[in-house]
């Protein structure tokens, strides 16, 4: 069974997005190639923790931090070295969801499910 992160403010009918934890962990190496060193701490920590999150865990990311994460995640999605379509899509969807949470001034909620 795989473990998935389900985020709020997503693009589906229920306002959620679902990402395999393994996929989010695979984005970590691209943080160094896409995000300047003085800005990468939060996004790198977020993706690393997402890859290692146990089932049933929840996380709430304040709107102010989501606002900082959105452009960094977008930079990762647009990185010219990121060729894997699922990774590009995951980073882009995370950036959009973080941006929506920040725009709504609501916390960006994450929960872990086994599927």
Secondary structure, DSSP 8 states (H G I E B T S, - for coil): --EEEEEES-SSTTSEEEEEHHHHHHTHHHHHHHS-GGG-HHHHHHHHHHHH--TT-EEEE-HHHHHHHHHHHHHHHT-TT---HHHHHHHHHHHHHHHHHHHTT--EEEEEEE-
